[in-house]
Amino acid sequence: GALPRASEAEAHAEMAARIVALEAQIELSHAASSKNRAFSSHERAATEARIAGLELQVGELEELEQDHRAKSWELQKQLRDTAAGTRRLELMCAMKDGTIEKMEKRLAEREIS
């Protein structure tokens, strides 16, 4: 329904915003690194480690997003299947109710005769 889609869209937007923010941090780190060639080897190593950490976070978030999409799709499929099963059961009950009503009517007619 609309609620799962809204929740999924909200979660997707939040993850996308986090990914964009992390990618911006990566770009800033790259820019700072290339502008300041006078960095010591220790500072350069720390910056590269930070960049690697940020890139890892982006990859993890992308994997999480993929997992959430797959789970959301599976839950929506289960919901559709359950709704279809419910409709079938309701139809069967309605048919049986009609059969019972007919049988009751026939019995009433026999008792009158």
N, CA, C and O atoms as a GROMACS GRO file, in nm:
protein
  452
    1GLY      N    1   0.081  -0.118   0.000
    1GLY     CA    2   0.000   0.000   0.000
    1GLY      C    3   0.085   0.124   0.000
    1GLY      O    4   0.205   0.120  -0.028
    2ALA      N    5   0.021   0.234   0.032
    2ALA     CA    6   0.088   0.363   0.030
    2ALA      C    7   0.188   0.378   0.144
    2ALA      O    8   0.294   0.437   0.127
    3LEU      N    9   0.153   0.323   0.261
    3LEU     CA   10   0.242   0.338   0.378
    3LEU      C   11   0.378   0.271   0.356
    3LEU      O   12   0.480   0.334   0.381
    4PRO      N   13   0.383   0.143   0.310
    4PRO     CA   14   0.515   0.084   0.286
    4PRO      C   15   0.595   0.161   0.182
    4PRO      O   16   0.717   0.177   0.195
    5ARG      N   17   0.526   0.209   0.078
    5ARG     CA   18   0.597   0.285  -0.026
    5ARG      C   19   0.650   0.416   0.030
    5ARG      O   20   0.761   0.458  -0.005
    6ALA      N   21   0.573   0.481   0.117
    6ALA     CA   22   0.617   0.607   0.176
    6ALA      C   23   0.736   0.582   0.268
    6ALA      O   24   0.832   0.658   0.266
    7SER      N   25   0.729   0.477   0.349
    7SER     CA   26   0.840   0.443   0.438
    7SER      C   27   0.964   0.410   0.359
    7SER      O   28   1.075   0.452   0.392
    8GLU      N   29   0.946   0.332   0.253
    8GLU     CA   30   1.059   0.294   0.169
    8GLU      C   31   1.120   0.417   0.104
    8GLU      O   32   1.242   0.430   0.097
    9ALA      N   33   1.036   0.507   0.055
    9ALA     CA   34   1.085   0.628  -0.011
    9ALA      C   35   1.160   0.716   0.089
    9ALA      O   36   1.263   0.774   0.056
   10GLU      N   37   1.107   0.725   0.212
   10GLU     CA   38   1.172   0.805   0.315
   10GLU      C   39   1.308   0.746   0.352
   10GLU      O   40   1.407   0.818   0.363
   11ALA      N   41   1.314   0.613   0.370
   11ALA     CA   42   1.440   0.547   0.403
   11ALA      C   43   1.540   0.562   0.289
   11ALA      O   44   1.658   0.585   0.312
   12HIS      N   45   1.491   0.550   0.165
   12HIS     CA   46   1.578   0.565   0.049
   12HIS      C   47   1.634   0.707   0.042
   12HIS      O   48   1.753   0.726   0.016
   13ALA      N   49   1.549   0.805   0.066
   13ALA     CA   50   1.594   0.944   0.061
   13ALA      C   51   1.698   0.972   0.169
   13ALA      O   52   1.796   1.042   0.146
   14GLU      N   53   1.676   0.914   0.288
   14GLU     CA   54   1.771   0.934   0.397
   14GLU      C   55   1.906   0.871   0.364
   14GLU      O   56   2.011   0.932   0.386
   15MET      N   57   1.904   0.748   0.310
   15MET     CA   58   2.029   0.682   0.273
   15MET      C   59   2.099   0.756   0.160
   15MET      O   60   2.221   0.772   0.161
   16ALA      N   61   2.021   0.801   0.063
   16ALA     CA   62   2.080   0.874  -0.049
   16ALA      C   63   2.146   1.003   0.001
   16ALA      O   64   2.254   1.040  -0.046
   17ALA      N   65   2.082   1.071   0.095
   17ALA     CA   66   2.140   1.194   0.151
   17ALA      C   67   2.269   1.163   0.226
   17ALA      O   68   2.366   1.238   0.215
   18ARG      N   69   2.272   1.053   0.301
   18ARG     CA   70   2.394   1.015   0.373
   18ARG      C   71   2.506   0.982   0.275
   18ARG      O   72   2.621   1.019   0.297
   19ILE      N   73   2.472   0.912   0.167
   19ILE     CA   74   2.572   0.876   0.067
   19ILE      C   75   2.629   1.003   0.003
   19ILE      O   76   2.750   1.015  -0.014
   20VAL      N   77   2.541   1.096  -0.033
   20VAL     CA   78   2.586   1.222  -0.095
   20VAL      C   79   2.677   1.297   0.002
   20VAL      O   80   2.780   1.351  -0.039
   21ALA      N   81   2.640   1.301   0.131
   21ALA     CA   82   2.722   1.372   0.229
   21ALA      C   83   2.859   1.305   0.243
   21ALA      O   84   2.962   1.374   0.250
   22LEU      N   85   2.860   1.172   0.247
   22LEU     CA   86   2.988   1.102   0.258
   22LEU      C   87   3.074   1.122   0.132
   22LEU      O   88   3.195   1.140   0.142
   23GLU      N   89   3.010   1.119   0.016
   23GLU     CA   90   3.085   1.141  -0.107
   23GLU      C   91   3.142   1.283  -0.110
   23GLU      O   92   3.252   1.304  -0.162
   24ALA      N   93   3.067   1.380  -0.056
   24ALA     CA   94   3.117   1.518  -0.049
   24ALA      C   95   3.238   1.525   0.043
   24ALA      O   96   3.335   1.595   0.014
   25GLN      N   97   3.232   1.453   0.154
   25GLN     CA   98   3.346   1.451   0.245
   25GLN      C   99   3.468   1.389   0.177
   25GLN      O  100   3.581   1.435   0.196
   26ILE      N  101   3.444   1.286   0.099
   26ILE     CA  102   3.554   1.222   0.026
   26ILE      C  103   3.617   1.322  -0.071
   26ILE      O  104   3.739   1.334  -0.078
   27GLU      N  105   3.532   1.393  -0.145
   27GLU     CA  106   3.582   1.492  -0.240
   27GLU      C  107   3.662   1.601  -0.169
   27GLU      O  108   3.768   1.643  -0.216
   28LEU      N  109   3.610   1.647  -0.055
   28LEU     CA  110   3.682   1.750   0.021
   28LEU      C  111   3.817   1.698   0.069
   28LEU      O  112   3.917   1.770   0.065
   29SER      N  113   3.819   1.576   0.113
   29SER     CA  114   3.945   1.516   0.159
   29SER      C  115   4.044   1.505   0.044
   29SER      O  116   4.163   1.532   0.060
   30HIS      N  117   3.994   1.463  -0.074
   30HIS     CA  118   4.081   1.454  -0.192
   30HIS      C  119   4.134   1.593  -0.229
   30HIS      O  120   4.252   1.609  -0.259
   31ALA      N  121   4.045   1.692  -0.226
   31ALA     CA  122   4.085   1.828  -0.263
   31ALA      C  123   4.188   1.882  -0.164
   31ALA      O  124   4.288   1.942  -0.204
   32ALA      N  125   4.163   1.861  -0.037
   32ALA     CA  126   4.258   1.909   0.065
   32ALA      C  127   4.392   1.840   0.049
   32ALA      O  128   4.498   1.902   0.066
   33SER      N  129   4.388   1.714   0.018
   33SER     CA  130   4.511   1.637   0.002
   33SER      C  131   4.591   1.687  -0.119
   33SER      O  132   4.713   1.701  -0.111
   34SER      N  133   4.522   1.712  -0.229
   34SER     CA  134   4.593   1.756  -0.349
   34SER      C  135   4.640   1.900  -0.338
   34SER      O  136   4.742   1.936  -0.398
   35LYS      N  137   4.568   1.986  -0.262
   35LYS     CA  138   4.608   2.126  -0.247
   35LYS      C  139   4.729   2.138  -0.155
   35LYS      O  140   4.818   2.220  -0.177
   36ASN      N  141   4.731   2.056  -0.056
   36ASN     CA  142   4.837   2.068   0.045
   36ASN      C  143   4.940   1.958   0.027
   36ASN      O  144   4.946   1.863   0.105
   37ARG      N  145   5.020   1.973  -0.073
   37ARG     CA  146   5.125   1.874  -0.098
   37ARG      C  147   5.230   1.878   0.011
   37ARG      O  148   5.315   1.789   0.022
   38ALA      N  149   5.223   1.982   0.092
   38ALA     CA  150   5.320   1.996   0.199
   38ALA      C  151   5.284   1.912   0.321
   38ALA      O  152   5.352   1.918   0.424
   39PHE      N  153   5.175   1.834   0.310
   39PHE     CA  154   5.139   1.745   0.420
   39PHE      C  155   5.258   1.656   0.454
   39PHE      O  156   5.336   1.615   0.368
   40SER      N  157   5.267   1.628   0.580
   40SER     CA  158   5.368   1.529   0.619
   40SER      C  159   5.318   1.392   0.577
   40SER      O  160   5.200   1.375   0.548
   41SER      N  161   5.407   1.298   0.573
   41SER     CA  162   5.364   1.163   0.534
   41SER      C  163   5.263   1.109   0.634
   41SER      O  164   5.174   1.032   0.596
   42HIS      N  165   5.274   1.148   0.759
   42HIS     CA  166   5.179   1.104   0.862
   42HIS      C  167   5.040   1.163   0.834
   42HIS      O  168   4.940   1.092   0.841
   43GLU      N  169   5.036   1.294   0.802
   43GLU     CA  170   4.908   1.360   0.772
   43GLU      C  171   4.846   1.302   0.646
   43GLU      O  172   4.725   1.281   0.638
   44ARG      N  173   4.930   1.277   0.546
   44ARG     CA  174   4.881   1.220   0.421
   44ARG      C  175   4.823   1.081   0.445
   44ARG      O  176   4.717   1.048   0.392
   45ALA      N  177   4.891   1.000   0.525
   45ALA     CA  178   4.844   0.864   0.556
   45ALA      C  179   4.712   0.872   0.633
   45ALA      O  180   4.621   0.792   0.609
   46ALA      N  181   4.701   0.969   0.725
   46ALA     CA  182   4.577   0.984   0.802
   46ALA      C  183   4.462   1.025   0.711
   46ALA      O  184   4.350   0.975   0.724
   47THR      N  185   4.490   1.116   0.618
   47THR     CA  186   4.388   1.160   0.523
   47THR      C  187   4.344   1.045   0.433
   47THR      O  188   4.225   1.026   0.409
   48GLU      N  189   4.439   0.969   0.384
   48GLU     CA  190   4.406   0.854   0.298
   48GLU      C  191   4.326   0.750   0.375
   48GLU      O  192   4.235   0.688   0.320
   49ALA      N  193   4.361   0.731   0.503
   49ALA     CA  194   4.286   0.636   0.584
   49ALA      C  195   4.143   0.686   0.604
   49ALA      O  196   4.048   0.607   0.600
   50ARG      N  197   4.127   0.816   0.625
   50ARG     CA  198   3.992   0.875   0.640
   50ARG      C  199   3.912   0.857   0.512
   50ARG      O  200   3.794   0.821   0.517
   51ILE      N  201   3.975   0.882   0.398
   51ILE     CA  202   3.907   0.864   0.269
   51ILE      C  203   3.866   0.719   0.252
   51ILE      O  204   3.754   0.691   0.210
   52ALA      N  205   3.954   0.627   0.283
   52ALA     CA  206   3.922   0.485   0.269
   52ALA      C  207   3.806   0.448   0.361
   52ALA      O  208   3.718   0.371   0.322
   53GLY      N  209   3.805   0.503   0.482
   53GLY     CA  210   3.695   0.476   0.576
   53GLY      C  211   3.563   0.530   0.524
   53GLY      O  212   3.460   0.463   0.535
   54LEU      N  213   3.566   0.649   0.467
   54LEU     CA  214   3.443   0.708   0.411
   54LEU      C  215   3.393   0.627   0.292
   54LEU      O  216   3.273   0.604   0.278
   55GLU      N  217   3.484   0.584   0.206
   55GLU     CA  218   3.445   0.503   0.091
   55GLU      C  219   3.384   0.370   0.137
   55GLU      O  220   3.290   0.320   0.075
   56LEU      N  221   3.438   0.315   0.245
   56LEU     CA  222   3.384   0.192   0.301
   56LEU      C  223   3.242   0.215   0.353
   56LEU      O  224   3.153   0.133   0.332
   57GLN      N  225   3.221   0.328   0.421
   57GLN     CA  226   3.087   0.361   0.471
   57GLN      C  227   2.988   0.375   0.356
   57GLN      O  228   2.875   0.328   0.366
   58VAL      N  229   3.029   0.438   0.248
   58VAL     CA  230   2.941   0.453   0.132
   58VAL      C  231   2.903   0.315   0.078
   58VAL      O  232   2.786   0.289   0.050
   59GLY      N  233   3.001   0.228   0.064
   59GLY     CA  234   2.974   0.092   0.015
   59GLY      C  235   2.879   0.017   0.106
   59GLY      O  236   2.789  -0.052   0.059
   60GLU      N  237   2.899   0.031   0.238
   60GLU     CA  238   2.811  -0.037   0.334
   60GLU      C  239   2.668   0.017   0.325
   60GLU      O  240   2.572  -0.060   0.331
   61LEU      N  241   2.655   0.149   0.312
   61LEU     CA  242   2.522   0.208   0.300
   61LEU      C  243   2.452   0.163   0.172
   61LEU      O  244   2.332   0.138   0.171
   62GLU      N  245   2.528   0.153   0.064
   62GLU     CA  246   2.469   0.106  -0.063
   62GLU      C  247   2.423  -0.038  -0.049
   62GLU      O  248   2.317  -0.075  -0.102
   63GLU      N  249   2.501  -0.121   0.021
   63GLU     CA  250   2.458  -0.260   0.044
   63GLU      C  251   2.333  -0.265   0.130
   63GLU      O  252   2.241  -0.342   0.102
   64LEU      N  253   2.329  -0.182   0.235
   64LEU     CA  254   2.210  -0.177   0.321
   64LEU      C  255   2.087  -0.135   0.241
   64LEU      O  256   1.979  -0.193   0.256
   65GLU      N  257   2.105  -0.036   0.157
   65GLU     CA  258   1.993   0.011   0.075
   65GLU      C  259   1.943  -0.102  -0.015
   65GLU      O  260   1.822  -0.122  -0.029
   66GLN      N  261   2.035  -0.175  -0.074
   66GLN     CA  262   1.998  -0.287  -0.160
   66GLN      C  263   1.922  -0.394  -0.080
   66GLN      O  264   1.821  -0.446  -0.127
   67ASP      N  265   1.972  -0.426   0.040
   67ASP     CA  266   1.906  -0.524   0.125
   67ASP      C  267   1.766  -0.477   0.164
   67ASP      O  268   1.670  -0.555   0.162
   68HIS      N  269   1.754  -0.348   0.200
   68HIS     CA  270   1.623  -0.296   0.238
   68HIS      C  271   1.524  -0.298   0.122
   68HIS      O  272   1.406  -0.327   0.141
   69ARG      N  273   1.572  -0.270   0.005
   69ARG     CA  274   1.483  -0.277  -0.112
   69ARG      C  275   1.434  -0.420  -0.135
   69ARG      O  276   1.317  -0.442  -0.164
   70ALA      N  277   1.526  -0.517  -0.123
   70ALA     CA  278   1.488  -0.657  -0.142
   70ALA      C  279   1.389  -0.701  -0.036
   70ALA      O  280   1.291  -0.769  -0.067
   71LYS      N  281   1.412  -0.662   0.089
   71LYS     CA  282   1.320  -0.698   0.198
   71LYS      C  283   1.184  -0.633   0.177
   71LYS      O  284   1.080  -0.696   0.198
   72SER      N  285   1.186  -0.507   0.136
   72SER     CA  286   1.061  -0.435   0.112
   72SER      C  287   0.982  -0.502   0.000
   72SER      O  288   0.860  -0.520   0.011
   73TRP      N  289   1.051  -0.539  -0.106
   73TRP     CA  290   0.984  -0.606  -0.217
   73TRP      C  291   0.924  -0.738  -0.170
   73TRP      O  292   0.810  -0.770  -0.205
   74GLU      N  293   0.997  -0.815  -0.089
   74GLU     CA  294   0.948  -0.943  -0.039
   74GLU      C  295   0.827  -0.922   0.052
   74GLU      O  296   0.731  -0.998   0.043
   75LEU      N  297   0.830  -0.822   0.138
   75LEU     CA  298   0.717  -0.796   0.226
   75LEU      C  299   0.594  -0.753   0.147
   75LEU      O  300   0.482  -0.793   0.180
   76GLN      N  301   0.615  -0.672   0.044
   76GLN     CA  302   0.502  -0.631  -0.040
   76GLN      C  303   0.442  -0.751  -0.113
   76GLN      O  304   0.321  -0.761  -0.129
   77LYS      N  305   0.528  -0.843  -0.157
   77LYS     CA  306   0.480  -0.965  -0.224
   77LYS      C  307   0.400  -1.050  -0.125
   77LYS      O  308   0.294  -1.101  -0.159
   78GLN      N  309   0.450  -1.064  -0.002
   78GLN     CA  310   0.378  -1.141   0.098
   78GLN      C  311   0.242  -1.077   0.128
   78GLN      O  312   0.142  -1.147   0.144
   79LEU      N  313   0.240  -0.945   0.135
   79LEU     CA  314   0.114  -0.874   0.160
   79LEU      C  315   0.015  -0.898   0.046
   79LEU      O  316  -0.103  -0.923   0.071
   80ARG      N  317   0.063  -0.891  -0.079
   80ARG     CA  318  -0.025  -0.917  -0.194
   80ARG      C  319  -0.078  -1.060  -0.190
   80ARG      O  320  -0.196  -1.085  -0.214
   81ASP      N  321   0.012  -1.156  -0.159
   81ASP     CA  322  -0.029  -1.296  -0.152
   81ASP      C  323  -0.132  -1.318  -0.041
   81ASP      O  324  -0.229  -1.390  -0.060
   82THR      N  325  -0.109  -1.255   0.074
   82THR     CA  326  -0.203  -1.268   0.185
   82THR      C  327  -0.338  -1.208   0.149
   82THR      O  328  -0.443  -1.266   0.179
   83ALA      N  329  -0.336  -1.092   0.085
   83ALA     CA  330  -0.461  -1.027   0.044
   83ALA      C  331  -0.536  -1.115  -0.055
   83ALA      O  332  -0.658  -1.126  -0.048
   84ALA      N  333  -0.464  -1.175  -0.148
   84ALA     CA  334  -0.528  -1.264  -0.246
   84ALA      C  335  -0.589  -1.385  -0.176
   84ALA      O  336  -0.700  -1.427  -0.208
   85GLY      N  337  -0.517  -1.441  -0.079
   85GLY     CA  338  -0.568  -1.555  -0.003
   85GLY      C  339  -0.692  -1.517   0.076
   85GLY      O  340  -0.787  -1.595   0.083
   86THR      N  341  -0.691  -1.399   0.133
   86THR     CA  342  -0.808  -1.350   0.208
   86THR      C  343  -0.928  -1.336   0.116
   86THR      O  344  -1.039  -1.375   0.152
   87ARG      N  345  -0.906  -1.280  -0.002
   87ARG     CA  346  -1.017  -1.265  -0.098
   87ARG      C  347  -1.074  -1.400  -0.137
   87ARG      O  348  -1.196  -1.416  -0.149
   88ARG      N  349  -0.984  -1.499  -0.159
   88ARG     CA  350  -1.033  -1.634  -0.194
   88ARG      C  351  -1.118  -1.692  -0.081
   88ARG      O  352  -1.224  -1.749  -0.107
   89LEU      N  353  -1.071  -1.678   0.043
   89LEU     CA  354  -1.146  -1.731   0.157
   89LEU      C  355  -1.280  -1.661   0.173
   89LEU      O  356  -1.381  -1.725   0.202
   90GLU      N  357  -1.282  -1.529   0.153
   90GLU     CA  358  -1.407  -1.455   0.162
   90GLU      C  359  -1.505  -1.501   0.055
   90GLU      O  360  -1.625  -1.514   0.081
   91LEU      N  361  -1.455  -1.526  -0.065
   91LEU     CA  362  -1.541  -1.574  -0.173
   91LEU      C  363  -1.596  -1.712  -0.140
   91LEU      O  364  -1.714  -1.739  -0.161
   92MET      N  365  -1.509  -1.800  -0.089
   92MET     CA  366  -1.555  -1.935  -0.053
   92MET      C  367  -1.661  -1.927   0.057
   92MET      O  368  -1.760  -2.000   0.052
   93CYS      N  369  -1.642  -1.842   0.155
   93CYS     CA  370  -1.741  -1.826   0.263
   93CYS      C  371  -1.873  -1.774   0.208
   93CYS      O  372  -1.980  -1.821   0.246
   94ALA      N  373  -1.865  -1.677   0.119
   94ALA     CA  374  -1.987  -1.622   0.059
   94ALA      C  375  -2.061  -1.730  -0.019
   94ALA      O  376  -2.184  -1.738  -0.013
   95MET      N  377  -1.987  -1.812  -0.093
   95MET     CA  378  -2.050  -1.919  -0.169
   95MET      C  379  -2.115  -2.019  -0.075
   95MET      O  380  -2.227  -2.064  -0.100
   96LYS      N  381  -2.046  -2.055   0.035
   96LYS     CA  382  -2.102  -2.150   0.131
   96LYS      C  383  -2.221  -2.090   0.203
   96LYS      O  384  -2.318  -2.161   0.230
   97ASP      N  385  -2.217  -1.961   0.234
   97ASP     CA  386  -2.332  -1.895   0.295
   97ASP      C  387  -2.452  -1.903   0.202
   97ASP      O  388  -2.564  -1.928   0.247
   98GLY      N  389  -2.429  -1.882   0.074
   98GLY     CA  390  -2.538  -1.892  -0.024
   98GLY      C  391  -2.593  -2.032  -0.030
   98GLY      O  392  -2.715  -2.051  -0.039
   99THR      N  393  -2.507  -2.133  -0.025
   99THR     CA  394  -2.550  -2.273  -0.027
   99THR      C  395  -2.631  -2.305   0.099
   99THR      O  396  -2.734  -2.372   0.091
  100ILE      N  397  -2.586  -2.258   0.213
  100ILE     CA  398  -2.657  -2.282   0.339
  100ILE      C  399  -2.794  -2.217   0.336
  100ILE      O  400  -2.894  -2.277   0.377
  101GLU      N  401  -2.800  -2.093   0.286
  101GLU     CA  402  -2.929  -2.024   0.276
  101GLU      C  403  -3.026  -2.101   0.187
  101GLU      O  404  -3.145  -2.112   0.218
  102LYS      N  405  -2.975  -2.152   0.077
  102LYS     CA  406  -3.062  -2.231  -0.013
  102LYS      C  407  -3.112  -2.357   0.057
  102LYS      O  408  -3.229  -2.392   0.046
  103MET      N  409  -3.023  -2.425   0.129
  103MET     CA  410  -3.062  -2.547   0.200
  103MET      C  411  -3.164  -2.516   0.309
  103MET      O  412  -3.259  -2.591   0.327
  104GLU      N  413  -3.144  -2.406   0.382
  104GLU     CA  414  -3.239  -2.367   0.486
  104GLU      C  415  -3.375  -2.335   0.425
  104GLU      O  416  -3.479  -2.369   0.482
  105LYS      N  417  -3.374  -2.270   0.309
  105LYS     CA  418  -3.499  -2.235   0.241
  105LYS      C  419  -3.572  -2.363   0.198
  105LYS      O  420  -3.693  -2.374   0.216
  106ARG      N  421  -3.499  -2.459   0.144
  106ARG     CA  422  -3.560  -2.586   0.103
  106ARG      C  423  -3.620  -2.660   0.223
  106ARG      O  424  -3.730  -2.714   0.215
  107LEU      N  425  -3.546  -2.661   0.335
  107LEU     CA  426  -3.597  -2.727   0.455
  107LEU      C  427  -3.722  -2.659   0.506
  107LEU      O  428  -3.817  -2.725   0.548
  108ALA      N  429  -3.722  -2.526   0.502
  108ALA     CA  430  -3.840  -2.450   0.547
  108ALA      C  431  -3.959  -2.482   0.457
  108ALA      O  432  -4.072  -2.497   0.505
  109GLU      N  433  -3.935  -2.493   0.327
  109GLU     CA  434  -4.043  -2.524   0.232
  109GLU      C  435  -4.098  -2.664   0.259
  109GLU      O  436  -4.218  -2.686   0.248
  110ARG      N  437  -4.011  -2.759   0.293
  110ARG     CA  438  -4.055  -2.896   0.321
  110ARG      C  439  -4.138  -2.902   0.449
  110ARG      O  440  -4.236  -2.976   0.459
  111GLU      N  441  -4.096  -2.821   0.548
  111GLU     CA  442  -4.169  -2.822   0.675
  111GLU      C  443  -4.307  -2.762   0.658
  111GLU      O  444  -4.402  -2.802   0.725
  112ILE      N  445  -4.318  -2.663   0.566
  112ILE     CA  446  -4.448  -2.600   0.540
  112ILE      C  447  -4.540  -2.698   0.469
  112ILE      O  448  -4.661  -2.698   0.494
  113SER      N  449  -4.485  -2.781   0.382
  113SER     CA  450  -4.570  -2.871   0.303
  113SER      C  451  -4.628  -2.982   0.381
  113SER      O  452  -4.701  -3.065   0.326
   0.00000   0.00000   0.00000
